[in-house]
Amino acid sequence: MTAIHDTVAPPPSPCINICRMDERSGLCEGCLRTIDEIANWSTLDNAAKRAVWDAIEMRHAQWVAQRFTSQGEQQ
């Protein structure tokens, strides 16, 4: 019998081929990863890759919230 972890596809790379590091945030403008997360991606196990994806989702939510807050201040 095959173990469940053997049948689950590994998390895909978050890279979207917009590879520019933002100096202020230290994050890639395309995938929202740190330089260390990018450099280590190929050596991470699936759990660590999922943790990176979780961090990306949090960063994106923070970015969206900050953007809407900034837009509200401008009006």
N, CA, C and O atoms as a CHARMM CRD file, in Angstrom:
* protein
*
  300
    1    1 MET  N      0.84600  -1.17600   0.00000 PROA 1      0.00000
    2    1 MET  CA     0.00000   0.00000   0.00000 PROA 1      0.00000
    3    1 MET  C      0.89200   1.24000   0.00000 PROA 1      0.00000
    4    1 MET  O      1.92700   1.27300   0.66500 PROA 1      0.00000
    5    2 THR  N      0.47300   2.26300  -0.75800 PROA 2      0.00000
    6    2 THR  CA     1.24900   3.49400  -0.87500 PROA 2      0.00000
    7    2 THR  C      0.84800   4.47200   0.21900 PROA 2      0.00000
    8    2 THR  O     -0.33600   4.67100   0.49100 PROA 2      0.00000
    9    3 ALA  N      1.84600   5.07400   0.83700 PROA 3      0.00000
   10    3 ALA  CA     1.58000   6.07400   1.86100 PROA 3      0.00000
   11    3 ALA  C      0.99700   7.32500   1.21400 PROA 3      0.00000
   12    3 ALA  O      1.29400   7.63600   0.06100 PROA 3      0.00000
   13    4 ILE  N      0.17000   8.03600   1.96700 PROA 4      0.00000
   14    4 ILE  CA    -0.49100   9.22500   1.41900 PROA 4      0.00000
   15    4 ILE  C      0.52200  10.27200   0.95800 PROA 4      0.00000
   16    4 ILE  O      0.30000  10.93100  -0.05700 PROA 4      0.00000
   17    5 HSD  N      1.63600  10.43700   1.68800 PROA 5      0.00000
   18    5 HSD  CA     2.61300  11.45500   1.29300 PROA 5      0.00000
   19    5 HSD  C      3.30600  11.10200  -0.01900 PROA 5      0.00000
   20    5 HSD  O      3.90700  11.97100  -0.65100 PROA 5      0.00000
   21    6 ASP  N      3.23200   9.85400  -0.43400 PROA 6      0.00000
   22    6 ASP  CA     3.82100   9.45800  -1.70800 PROA 6      0.00000
   23    6 ASP  C      2.89800   9.78300  -2.88600 PROA 6      0.00000
   24    6 ASP  O      3.35400   9.82800  -4.02900 PROA 6      0.00000
   25    7 THR  N      1.61500  10.00900  -2.62300 PROA 7      0.00000
   26    7 THR  CA     0.66800  10.25400  -3.70300 PROA 7      0.00000
   27    7 THR  C      0.28600  11.72800  -3.83600 PROA 7      0.00000
   28    7 THR  O     -0.32100  12.12100  -4.83200 PROA 7      0.00000
   29    8 VAL  N      0.63000  12.53600  -2.85400 PROA 8      0.00000
   30    8 VAL  CA     0.29900  13.95300  -2.88200 PROA 8      0.00000
   31    8 VAL  C      1.39700  14.69900  -3.63200 PROA 8      0.00000
   32    8 VAL  O      2.58400  14.53900  -3.34500 PROA 8      0.00000
   33    9 ALA  N      0.98100  15.51900  -4.59900 PROA 9      0.00000
   34    9 ALA  CA     1.95900  16.28800  -5.37600 PROA 9      0.00000
   35    9 ALA  C      2.63800  17.31500  -4.48500 PROA 9      0.00000
   36    9 ALA  O      2.00200  17.89700  -3.60700 PROA 9      0.00000
   37   10 PRO  N      3.91900  17.53700  -4.70700 PROA 10     0.00000
   38   10 PRO  CA     4.61600  18.55700  -3.92100 PROA 10     0.00000
   39   10 PRO  C      4.09800  19.95100  -4.27400 PROA 10     0.00000
   40   10 PRO  O      3.63000  20.16600  -5.39200 PROA 10     0.00000
   41   11 PRO  N      4.17400  20.89300  -3.34600 PROA 11     0.00000
   42   11 PRO  CA     3.72400  22.24900  -3.63500 PROA 11     0.00000
   43   11 PRO  C      4.51800  22.83400  -4.80300 PROA 11     0.00000
   44   11 PRO  O      5.73600  22.66500  -4.86900 PROA 11     0.00000
   45   12 PRO  N      3.84100  23.51700  -5.72200 PROA 12     0.00000
   46   12 PRO  CA     4.54900  24.10200  -6.86300 PROA 12     0.00000
   47   12 PRO  C      5.36500  25.31700  -6.43400 PROA 12     0.00000
   48   12 PRO  O      5.12300  25.89800  -5.37500 PROA 12     0.00000
   49   13 SER  N      6.30500  25.68200  -7.24200 PROA 13     0.00000
   50   13 SER  CA     7.08700  26.88700  -6.97800 PROA 13     0.00000
   51   13 SER  C      6.19000  28.11100  -7.09000 PROA 13     0.00000
   52   13 SER  O      5.35000  28.18300  -7.98700 PROA 13     0.00000
   53   14 PRO  N      6.35700  29.06900  -6.19400 PROA 14     0.00000
   54   14 PRO  CA     5.57000  30.30100  -6.27300 PROA 14     0.00000
   55   14 PRO  C      6.06600  31.26500  -7.36200 PROA 14     0.00000
   56   14 PRO  O      5.42100  32.28000  -7.62400 PROA 14     0.00000
   57   15 CYS  N      7.17800  30.96200  -7.98000 PROA 15     0.00000
   58   15 CYS  CA     7.77900  31.86600  -8.95300 PROA 15     0.00000
   59   15 CYS  C      6.82800  32.14300 -10.11300 PROA 15     0.00000
   60   15 CYS  O      6.24500  31.22400 -10.68800 PROA 15     0.00000
   61   16 ILE  N      6.67900  33.43900 -10.44900 PROA 16     0.00000
   62   16 ILE  CA     5.86000  33.83200 -11.59800 PROA 16     0.00000
   63   16 ILE  C      6.71000  34.59100 -12.62700 PROA 16     0.00000
   64   16 ILE  O      6.17800  35.30900 -13.47400 PROA 16     0.00000
   65   17 ASN  N      8.01500  34.42600 -12.54300 PROA 17     0.00000
   66   17 ASN  CA     8.96700  35.01700 -13.49000 PROA 17     0.00000
   67   17 ASN  C      8.95300  36.53600 -13.51400 PROA 17     0.00000
   68   17 ASN  O      9.21000  37.14800 -14.55100 PROA 17     0.00000
   69   18 ILE  N      8.65400  37.14300 -12.37600 PROA 18     0.00000
   70   18 ILE  CA     8.85200  38.57400 -12.17300 PROA 18     0.00000
   71   18 ILE  C      9.84400  38.65900 -11.02000 PROA 18     0.00000
   72   18 ILE  O      9.45900  38.77900  -9.85700 PROA 18     0.00000
   73   19 CYS  N     11.09600  38.59600 -11.35400 PROA 19     0.00000
   74   19 CYS  CA    12.14000  38.40100 -10.35000 PROA 19     0.00000
   75   19 CYS  C     12.89600  39.70600 -10.08800 PROA 19     0.00000
   76   19 CYS  O     13.92900  39.98400 -10.69800 PROA 19     0.00000
   77   20 ARG  N     12.34900  40.49200  -9.16700 PROA 20     0.00000
   78   20 ARG  CA    12.98200  41.73400  -8.72500 PROA 20     0.00000
   79   20 ARG  C     12.83400  41.80700  -7.21300 PROA 20     0.00000
   80   20 ARG  O     11.73900  41.64300  -6.67600 PROA 20     0.00000
   81   21 MET  N     13.93200  42.05200  -6.54600 PROA 21     0.00000
   82   21 MET  CA    13.88500  42.17100  -5.09300 PROA 21     0.00000
   83   21 MET  C     13.60300  43.62300  -4.71700 PROA 21     0.00000
   84   21 MET  O     14.26300  44.54300  -5.20100 PROA 21     0.00000
   85   22 ASP  N     12.61900  43.81200  -3.85100 PROA 22     0.00000
   86   22 ASP  CA    12.29400  45.13000  -3.32800 PROA 22     0.00000
   87   22 ASP  C     13.22600  45.42000  -2.16100 PROA 22     0.00000
   88   22 ASP  O     13.26700  44.66800  -1.18700 PROA 22     0.00000
   89   23 GLU  N     13.97100  46.50700  -2.26200 PROA 23     0.00000
   90   23 GLU  CA    14.95700  46.82500  -1.21500 PROA 23     0.00000
   91   23 GLU  C     14.30100  47.09400   0.13600 PROA 23     0.00000
   92   23 GLU  O     14.83900  46.70200   1.17100 PROA 23     0.00000
   93   24 ARG  N     13.15000  47.75600   0.13900 PROA 24     0.00000
   94   24 ARG  CA    12.50200  48.10700   1.40800 PROA 24     0.00000
   95   24 ARG  C     11.96700  46.89300   2.13800 PROA 24     0.00000
   96   24 ARG  O     12.16600  46.75000   3.34400 PROA 24     0.00000
   97   25 SER  N     11.28800  46.01300   1.41000 PROA 25     0.00000
   98   25 SER  CA    10.66400  44.86000   2.07100 PROA 25     0.00000
   99   25 SER  C     11.57900  43.64700   2.14100 PROA 25     0.00000
  100   25 SER  O     11.41800  42.79500   3.01500 PROA 25     0.00000
  101   26 GLY  N     12.55000  43.56400   1.21500 PROA 26     0.00000
  102   26 GLY  CA    13.39700  42.38200   1.14800 PROA 26     0.00000
  103   26 GLY  C     12.70400  41.20300   0.49000 PROA 26     0.00000
  104   26 GLY  O     13.16400  40.06600   0.59500 PROA 26     0.00000
  105   27 LEU  N     11.57900  41.47800  -0.19900 PROA 27     0.00000
  106   27 LEU  CA    10.79800  40.42400  -0.84000 PROA 27     0.00000
  107   27 LEU  C     10.86300  40.56300  -2.35100 PROA 27     0.00000
  108   27 LEU  O     11.03800  41.66100  -2.88000 PROA 27     0.00000
  109   28 CYS  N     10.72200  39.44100  -3.03600 PROA 28     0.00000
  110   28 CYS  CA    10.61800  39.45200  -4.48300 PROA 28     0.00000
  111   28 CYS  C      9.28900  40.11000  -4.84600 PROA 28     0.00000
  112   28 CYS  O      8.25700  39.78700  -4.25700 PROA 28     0.00000
  113   29 GLU  N      9.30900  41.01600  -5.79700 PROA 29     0.00000
  114   29 GLU  CA     8.08100  41.69100  -6.21700 PROA 29     0.00000
  115   29 GLU  C      7.11400  40.74100  -6.90400 PROA 29     0.00000
  116   29 GLU  O      5.91100  41.00200  -6.92400 PROA 29     0.00000
  117   30 GLY  N      7.60300  39.65700  -7.46200 PROA 30     0.00000
  118   30 GLY  CA     6.73400  38.70600  -8.15100 PROA 30     0.00000
  119   30 GLY  C      6.08900  37.69100  -7.22700 PROA 30     0.00000
  120   30 GLY  O      4.86900  37.53100  -7.23100 PROA 30     0.00000
  121   31 CYS  N      6.89900  37.00300  -6.43400 PROA 31     0.00000
  122   31 CYS  CA     6.37300  35.87800  -5.64500 PROA 31     0.00000
  123   31 CYS  C      6.28900  36.15000  -4.14400 PROA 31     0.00000
  124   31 CYS  O      5.78300  35.31600  -3.39300 PROA 31     0.00000
  125   32 LEU  N      6.77500  37.29400  -3.70600 PROA 32     0.00000
  126   32 LEU  CA     6.73100  37.69300  -2.29400 PROA 32     0.00000
  127   32 LEU  C      7.56500  36.78700  -1.38300 PROA 32     0.00000
  128   32 LEU  O      7.27200  36.66000  -0.19400 PROA 32     0.00000
  129   33 ARG  N      8.59700  36.16300  -1.93800 PROA 33     0.00000
  130   33 ARG  CA     9.49400  35.36000  -1.10600 PROA 33     0.00000
  131   33 ARG  C     10.74300  36.16900  -0.75800 PROA 33     0.00000
  132   33 ARG  O     11.11200  37.10600  -1.46700 PROA 33     0.00000
  133   34 THR  N     11.38300  35.78800   0.34600 PROA 34     0.00000
  134   34 THR  CA    12.67800  36.35500   0.68900 PROA 34     0.00000
  135   34 THR  C     13.74200  35.71000  -0.18900 PROA 34     0.00000
  136   34 THR  O     13.49600  34.68500  -0.82500 PROA 34     0.00000
  137   35 ILE  N     14.90200  36.30400  -0.21800 PROA 35     0.00000
  138   35 ILE  CA    15.99300  35.73500  -1.01800 PROA 35     0.00000
  139   35 ILE  C     16.36500  34.34900  -0.49000 PROA 35     0.00000
  140   35 ILE  O     16.69900  33.46200  -1.27600 PROA 35     0.00000
  141   36 ASP  N     16.31300  34.15300   0.81300 PROA 36     0.00000
  142   36 ASP  CA    16.62500  32.83200   1.38600 PROA 36     0.00000
  143   36 ASP  C     15.57800  31.79000   0.98800 PROA 36     0.00000
  144   36 ASP  O     15.92200  30.64800   0.68500 PROA 36     0.00000
  145   37 GLU  N     14.30200  32.18100   0.98900 PROA 37     0.00000
  146   37 GLU  CA    13.25200  31.24800   0.58200 PROA 37     0.00000
  147   37 GLU  C     13.42100  30.85200  -0.88500 PROA 37     0.00000
  148   37 GLU  O     13.20500  29.69700  -1.25100 PROA 37     0.00000
  149   38 ILE  N     13.80500  31.81000  -1.71100 PROA 38     0.00000
  150   38 ILE  CA    14.03600  31.52400  -3.12700 PROA 38     0.00000
  151   38 ILE  C     15.23400  30.59300  -3.28500 PROA 38     0.00000
  152   38 ILE  O     15.15400  29.58300  -3.98400 PROA 38     0.00000
  153   39 ALA  N     16.33100  30.93400  -2.64100 PROA 39     0.00000
  154   39 ALA  CA    17.57000  30.15600  -2.78800 PROA 39     0.00000
  155   39 ALA  C     17.42400  28.73200  -2.26200 PROA 39     0.00000
  156   39 ALA  O     18.02600  27.80600  -2.80600 PROA 39     0.00000
  157   40 ASN  N     16.63100  28.54900  -1.21300 PROA 40     0.00000
  158   40 ASN  CA    16.51600  27.23700  -0.57400 PROA 40     0.00000
  159   40 ASN  C     15.35500  26.40100  -1.08200 PROA 40     0.00000
  160   40 ASN  O     15.21500  25.24700  -0.67800 PROA 40     0.00000
  161   41 TRP  N     14.51800  26.94700  -1.95500 PROA 41     0.00000
  162   41 TRP  CA    13.29000  26.26400  -2.37300 PROA 41     0.00000
  163   41 TRP  C     13.52800  24.81900  -2.79800 PROA 41     0.00000
  164   41 TRP  O     12.81100  23.91700  -2.36400 PROA 41     0.00000
  165   42 SER  N     14.52100  24.59800  -3.63400 PROA 42     0.00000
  166   42 SER  CA    14.72600  23.24400  -4.18100 PROA 42     0.00000
  167   42 SER  C     15.18200  22.23400  -3.13100 PROA 42     0.00000
  168   42 SER  O     15.09500  21.02700  -3.35900 PROA 42     0.00000
  169   43 THR  N     15.66000  22.70400  -1.99800 PROA 43     0.00000
  170   43 THR  CA    16.11600  21.78600  -0.95600 PROA 43     0.00000
  171   43 THR  C     15.09100  21.60900   0.17100 PROA 43     0.00000
  172   43 THR  O     15.29200  20.78600   1.06400 PROA 43     0.00000
  173   44 LEU  N     14.00200  22.37000   0.13400 PROA 44     0.00000
  174   44 LEU  CA    12.99000  22.27600   1.19100 PROA 44     0.00000
  175   44 LEU  C     12.13300  21.02900   1.01700 PROA 44     0.00000
  176   44 LEU  O     11.85600  20.60600  -0.10600 PROA 44     0.00000
  177   45 ASP  N     11.71500  20.44300   2.13800 PROA 45     0.00000
  178   45 ASP  CA    10.76500  19.33600   2.04900 PROA 45     0.00000
  179   45 ASP  C      9.36000  19.92300   1.84600 PROA 45     0.00000
  180   45 ASP  O      9.18200  21.13900   1.92700 PROA 45     0.00000
  181   46 ASN  N      8.38400  19.08500   1.58700 PROA 46     0.00000
  182   46 ASN  CA     7.04000  19.55600   1.27400 PROA 46     0.00000
  183   46 ASN  C      6.42700  20.38300   2.39700 PROA 46     0.00000
  184   46 ASN  O      5.73700  21.36700   2.12900 PROA 46     0.00000
  185   47 ALA  N      6.66600  20.00200   3.64300 PROA 47     0.00000
  186   47 ALA  CA     6.11500  20.76200   4.76500 PROA 47     0.00000
  187   47 ALA  C      6.70500  22.17100   4.79600 PROA 47     0.00000
  188   47 ALA  O      5.98600  23.14000   5.03700 PROA 47     0.00000
  189   48 ALA  N      7.99200  22.28600   4.55700 PROA 48     0.00000
  190   48 ALA  CA     8.63000  23.60000   4.54500 PROA 48     0.00000
  191   48 ALA  C      8.14600  24.43200   3.36000 PROA 48     0.00000
  192   48 ALA  O      7.98300  25.64600   3.48400 PROA 48     0.00000
  193   49 LYS  N      7.91700  23.79400   2.22000 PROA 49     0.00000
  194   49 LYS  CA     7.37900  24.51800   1.05800 PROA 49     0.00000
  195   49 LYS  C      5.97600  25.03500   1.35600 PROA 49     0.00000
  196   49 LYS  O      5.62800  26.15400   0.97700 PROA 49     0.00000
  197   50 ARG  N      5.17000  24.21900   2.03600 PROA 50     0.00000
  198   50 ARG  CA     3.82700  24.67600   2.40600 PROA 50     0.00000
  199   50 ARG  C      3.91400  25.84100   3.39200 PROA 50     0.00000
  200   50 ARG  O      3.09100  26.75600   3.34200 PROA 50     0.00000
  201   51 ALA  N      4.89600  25.81600   4.27900 PROA 51     0.00000
  202   51 ALA  CA     5.08500  26.92300   5.22600 PROA 51     0.00000
  203   51 ALA  C      5.45700  28.20700   4.48700 PROA 51     0.00000
  204   51 ALA  O      5.00600  29.29000   4.86100 PROA 51     0.00000
  205   52 VAL  N      6.27000  28.09200   3.44800 PROA 52     0.00000
  206   52 VAL  CA     6.61200  29.26500   2.63600 PROA 52     0.00000
  207   52 VAL  C      5.34700  29.79100   1.95900 PROA 52     0.00000
  208   52 VAL  O      5.10900  30.99900   1.94400 PROA 52     0.00000
  209   53 TRP  N      4.54300  28.89800   1.40400 PROA 53     0.00000
  210   53 TRP  CA     3.28600  29.32000   0.78200 PROA 53     0.00000
  211   53 TRP  C      2.38600  30.02300   1.80000 PROA 53     0.00000
  212   53 TRP  O      1.75000  31.02300   1.46800 PROA 53     0.00000
  213   54 ASP  N      2.32500  29.51500   3.03300 PROA 54     0.00000
  214   54 ASP  CA     1.52400  30.15800   4.08100 PROA 54     0.00000
  215   54 ASP  C      2.04200  31.56800   4.36000 PROA 54     0.00000
  216   54 ASP  O      1.25700  32.50100   4.52900 PROA 54     0.00000
  217   55 ALA  N      3.35800  31.71600   4.40800 PROA 55     0.00000
  218   55 ALA  CA     3.95700  33.02900   4.63900 PROA 55     0.00000
  219   55 ALA  C      3.64000  33.97900   3.48700 PROA 55     0.00000
  220   55 ALA  O      3.35800  35.15600   3.70800 PROA 55     0.00000
  221   56 ILE  N      3.68800  33.46800   2.26300 PROA 56     0.00000
  222   56 ILE  CA     3.35300  34.29000   1.08800 PROA 56     0.00000
  223   56 ILE  C      1.91000  34.77200   1.18600 PROA 56     0.00000
  224   56 ILE  O      1.62700  35.93900   0.91700 PROA 56     0.00000
  225   57 GLU  N      1.00700  33.89000   1.56400 PROA 57     0.00000
  226   57 GLU  CA    -0.40800  34.27400   1.68200 PROA 57     0.00000
  227   57 GLU  C     -0.58900  35.36400   2.73500 PROA 57     0.00000
  228   57 GLU  O     -1.36900  36.29400   2.53100 PROA 57     0.00000
  229   58 MET  N      0.11200  35.26300   3.84200 PROA 58     0.00000
  230   58 MET  CA     0.03900  36.28800   4.88800 PROA 58     0.00000
  231   58 MET  C      0.61000  37.61000   4.36800 PROA 58     0.00000
  232   58 MET  O      0.02900  38.67200   4.59600 PROA 58     0.00000
  233   59 ARG  N      1.73500  37.54600   3.67800 PROA 59     0.00000
  234   59 ARG  CA     2.34500  38.76800   3.13400 PROA 59     0.00000
  235   59 ARG  C      1.42500  39.43500   2.13000 PROA 59     0.00000
  236   59 ARG  O      1.29500  40.65900   2.11400 PROA 59     0.00000
  237   60 HSD  N      0.78400  38.62900   1.29200 PROA 60     0.00000
  238   60 HSD  CA    -0.13200  39.17800   0.29900 PROA 60     0.00000
  239   60 HSD  C     -1.31900  39.85400   0.98600 PROA 60     0.00000
  240   60 HSD  O     -1.72000  40.95100   0.59600 PROA 60     0.00000
  241   61 ALA  N     -1.87700  39.21100   1.99900 PROA 61     0.00000
  242   61 ALA  CA    -3.00400  39.78800   2.72900 PROA 61     0.00000
  243   61 ALA  C     -2.59600  41.10400   3.38100 PROA 61     0.00000
  244   61 ALA  O     -3.36700  42.06400   3.37100 PROA 61     0.00000
  245   62 GLN  N     -1.40000  41.15900   3.94500 PROA 62     0.00000
  246   62 GLN  CA    -0.91100  42.39400   4.55100 PROA 62     0.00000
  247   62 GLN  C     -0.73600  43.48100   3.49900 PROA 62     0.00000
  248   62 GLN  O     -1.07000  44.64000   3.74200 PROA 62     0.00000
  249   63 TRP  N     -0.21300  43.11400   2.33200 PROA 63     0.00000
  250   63 TRP  CA    -0.01000  44.06700   1.24900 PROA 63     0.00000
  251   63 TRP  C     -1.35100  44.64100   0.79000 PROA 63     0.00000
  252   63 TRP  O     -1.47400  45.84900   0.59300 PROA 63     0.00000
  253   64 VAL  N     -2.35600  43.77400   0.62000 PROA 64     0.00000
  254   64 VAL  CA    -3.68000  44.22900   0.18800 PROA 64     0.00000
  255   64 VAL  C     -4.28100  45.16100   1.24700 PROA 64     0.00000
  256   64 VAL  O     -4.80400  46.22300   0.91000 PROA 64     0.00000
  257   65 ALA  N     -4.21000  44.77400   2.50100 PROA 65     0.00000
  258   65 ALA  CA    -4.76100  45.60000   3.57400 PROA 65     0.00000
  259   65 ALA  C     -4.06700  46.96100   3.62300 PROA 65     0.00000
  260   65 ALA  O     -4.71600  47.99300   3.79400 PROA 65     0.00000
  261   66 GLN  N     -2.76800  46.95100   3.47500 PROA 66     0.00000
  262   66 GLN  CA    -2.00600  48.20500   3.50000 PROA 66     0.00000
  263   66 GLN  C     -2.37800  49.08000   2.30900 PROA 66     0.00000
  264   66 GLN  O     -2.49200  50.29900   2.43900 PROA 66     0.00000
  265   67 ARG  N     -2.56400  48.47100   1.17800 PROA 67     0.00000
  266   67 ARG  CA    -2.92600  49.21500  -0.03100 PROA 67     0.00000
  267   67 ARG  C     -4.29300  49.88100   0.14400 PROA 67     0.00000
  268   67 ARG  O     -4.45300  51.05200  -0.20100 PROA 67     0.00000
  269   68 PHE  N     -5.27500  49.15600   0.67100 PROA 68     0.00000
  270   68 PHE  CA    -6.59400  49.73300   0.87700 PROA 68     0.00000
  271   68 PHE  C     -6.56200  50.82200   1.94300 PROA 68     0.00000
  272   68 PHE  O     -7.28100  51.81600   1.83600 PROA 68     0.00000
  273   69 THR  N     -5.74100  50.64500   2.96000 PROA 69     0.00000
  274   69 THR  CA    -5.60400  51.67700   3.98600 PROA 69     0.00000
  275   69 THR  C     -5.01600  52.93900   3.37600 PROA 69     0.00000
  276   69 THR  O     -5.47900  54.04400   3.66000 PROA 69     0.00000
  277   70 SER  N     -4.00600  52.78000   2.54600 PROA 70     0.00000
  278   70 SER  CA    -3.36200  53.92100   1.88900 PROA 70     0.00000
  279   70 SER  C     -4.32800  54.62800   0.95900 PROA 70     0.00000
  280   70 SER  O     -4.33000  55.85800   0.90000 PROA 70     0.00000
  281   71 GLN  N     -5.14600  53.89000   0.23600 PROA 71     0.00000
  282   71 GLN  CA    -6.12200  54.48900  -0.67400 PROA 71     0.00000
  283   71 GLN  C     -7.17700  55.26800   0.11200 PROA 71     0.00000
  284   71 GLN  O     -7.61700  56.32900  -0.33200 PROA 71     0.00000
  285   72 GLY  N     -7.57600  54.76600   1.24500 PROA 72     0.00000
  286   72 GLY  CA    -8.55800  55.45700   2.08500 PROA 72     0.00000
  287   72 GLY  C     -8.03600  56.76300   2.61700 PROA 72     0.00000
  288   72 GLY  O     -8.79900  57.71700   2.77000 PROA 72     0.00000
  289   73 GLU  N     -6.74000  56.83100   2.90500 PROA 73     0.00000
  290   73 GLU  CA    -6.12300  58.05400   3.42500 PROA 73     0.00000
  291   73 GLU  C     -6.01800  59.11200   2.33800 PROA 73     0.00000
  292   73 GLU  O     -6.02700  60.30600   2.63600 PROA 73     0.00000
  293   74 GLN  N     -5.91600  58.68200   1.05800 PROA 74     0.00000
  294   74 GLN  CA    -5.75100  59.61500  -0.04700 PROA 74     0.00000
  295   74 GLN  C     -7.07700  60.26400  -0.44300 PROA 74     0.00000
  296   74 GLN  O     -7.07000  61.31900  -1.07600 PROA 74     0.00000
  297   75 GLN  N     -8.19600  59.67300  -0.09300 PROA 75     0.00000
  298   75 GLN  CA    -9.49300  60.19600  -0.53100 PROA 75     0.00000
  299   75 GLN  C     -9.99600  61.30700   0.32800 PROA 75     0.00000
  300   75 GLN  O    -11.07600  61.84200   0.07500 PROA 75     0.00000
